Amino acid sequence: MQNLLEELEKSQKYKSFFERLKKDYSIYLENGIKENREYFANFDFFSSFGFFVEAVQAFPTINSYYQYFYINNAKQPINWAKGITGLFFSKGFIAFFFSRIILSEGKTSFSNFYAAKLQKINIKTKENELSINFDSKIKLKSIKNEEEVEKSLRFSFVDSTSENTYLSLREAKNDSLLRKIGRYETKSFLLSLEFEYAPTKPFFKPYWISENFKEFGFSSRIELQKSFKQILLETIKSINID
């Protein structure tokens, strides 16, 4: 698979999911704006096509799930939450994406929403590591009133995995170190409900794609995940960043 964007454009199942997601997100934004919440963007996500990649910690748990990032030099929450935190890849750009979904006054809305196209992004490869870094000020508009604001954004998202940095659930449950530090218990939220493997290095997790691995010819989630860093790198090479 040389270009994931091209593969996804062929997938009616993914396109249906993506259109449904955008429809839901427009409702969540509308609900939040009525509650006077602030949301920011510098591109029209709802007219875009692409895919999401979540930047996940090594040994992820519900309280330490995402890799660190900072908005206006303030460290943002990295606990697991409904929504998406990571990067959005489209044909002409890469964007930072941060959304957290909440239920407020009986309606679903966002507590946070940032959709920020990035122009000074730094992408590097070194041995087993793919790093995507950004540290600059960006201009955004309030979705509520289109007022322009400037915010600083900083992150260093990495995938440092190799063939040997994923443990099966059985291996994780029997690993003495992991049991000692309490990261992989039988009733672990992430272990039992999300992953079929235990990542021991920070990694990029493809949103939706990992749950639909068979669509892309993989026999399991872990086999897709082991190949994903190279798939992402090849896809990035095809993106002509504005």
C-alpha positions, 0 to 999 in steps of 0.5 A, spaced: 500 500 500 503 506 497 498 511 498 493 510 503 489 516 501 488 513 494 486 507 498 481 510 502 478 514 496 476 507 493 473 505 499 465 506 499 465 504 507 470 509 509 467 515 505 460 513 508 464 513 515 467 520 514 461 523 511 457 521 517 463 523 522 462 530 519 455 530 519 455 528 527 461 533 528 457 539 525 451 538 530 456 537 536 459 544 534 452 547 533 450 545 540 457 547 543 456 554 540 449 555 542 452 554 549 457 559 548 463 555 547 469 557 543 472 552 537 477 554 532 480 552 525 483 555 519 481 550 514 474 548 512 474 541 515 467 539 512 469 540 505 475 536 506 477 529 505 482 525 509 484 520 514 486 521 522 492 518 526 492 519 533 499 520 537 498 515 542 503 514 548 507 507 550 504 503 555 497 507 554 492 507 559 486 511 560 489 516 564 495 517 560 493 515 552 495 521 548 502 524 547 504 531 549 502 537 546 501 544 548 497 550 546 499 557 548 504 553 552 499 550 556 500 542 557 493 539 554 489 533 557 492 527 554 487 522 558 483 518 553 476 521 551 471 521 546 474 525 540 480 525 536 487 528 538 493 527 533 493 529 525 489 529 519 492 528 513 489 530 506 492 531 499 494 538 500 496 539 507 497 536 514 493 538 520 493 538 527 486 536 530 484 536 537 477 534 539 473 532 545 466 530 545 462 531 552 454 530 554 452 537 556 445 539 558 442 533 554 446 534 548 452 532 545 457 537 544 465 539 544 469 541 550 475 542 545 475 543 537 481 545 534 482 544 526 489 547 524 492 546 517 500 546 519 505 550 514 511 549 518 511 542 520 517 538 520 517 531 518 524 526 520 525 519 520 531 516 524 532 509 524 526 506 527 523 513 528 518 517 524 517 524 528 512 529 526 514 536 529 511 543 530 513 549 534 510 555 531 504 560 532 498 559 527 492 564 525 485 561 527 478 563 526 473 562 531 468 558 528 463 561 533 464 569 530 469 568 525 474 572 529 481 571 528 486 569 533 493 567 534 495 561 538 502 558 539 502 550 538 507 545 540 508 538 539 513 532 537 509 526 535 513 520 534 512 513 532 518 509 535 515 502 534 519 496 531 517 489 529 519 487 537 515 493 540 508 490 540 506 484 545 500 480 544 495 480 550 497 474 552 504 476 552 502 482 556 498 479 561 504 474 563 510 480 562 512 481 570 515 488 568 508 490 566 504 487 571 509 490 576 508 497 574 500 495 573 500 497 566 497 491 563 492 488 568 486 483 565 481 488 566 485 494 563 480 498 560 484 499 553 487 492 554 480 489 554 476 494 550 481 497 544 487 493 543 489 486 541 496 488 542 500 492 547 505 497 544 511 498 548 513 504 544 509 511 542 506 510 536 501 512 531 494 509 531 490 510 524 483 512 526 477 507 524 482 504 519 485 499 525 478 497 527 477 495 519 483 492 518 480 487 513 478 492 508 486 493 507 488 486 506 491 485 513 489 479 518 489 482 524 490 489 528 497 488 530 499 486 523 496 493 520 499 496 526 506 493 524 506 496 517 502 502 519 508 507 520 511 505 513 504 506 510 504 513 513 511 515 511 509 513 503 503 517 504 506 523 507 511 523 501 505 523 496 502 530 499 504 536 496 503 541 502 501 548 501 
